[in-house]
């Protein structure tokens, strides 16, 4: 399965959080959603770290040219 992009992972994470906050789920359902939320948060973190690195590299290249 292909890893979702940042926006897709963020949107799914928001849906997971809303379902958990709404309550009314069994323990098993809650645990499954929690685990999915953790996985989605890690995906978002990886995307953000990659974007941060690209920005830092671009800034370093600009500074090197000055």
Long-range contacts (C-beta under 8 A, 24 or more apart in sequence): 3-43, 4-40, 4-43, 5-47, 6-43, 6-44, 6-47, 6-48, 6-51, 9-40, 9-43, 9-44, 9-47, 10-40, 10-44, 12-36, 12-40, 13-37, 13-40, 13-41, 13-44, 16-40
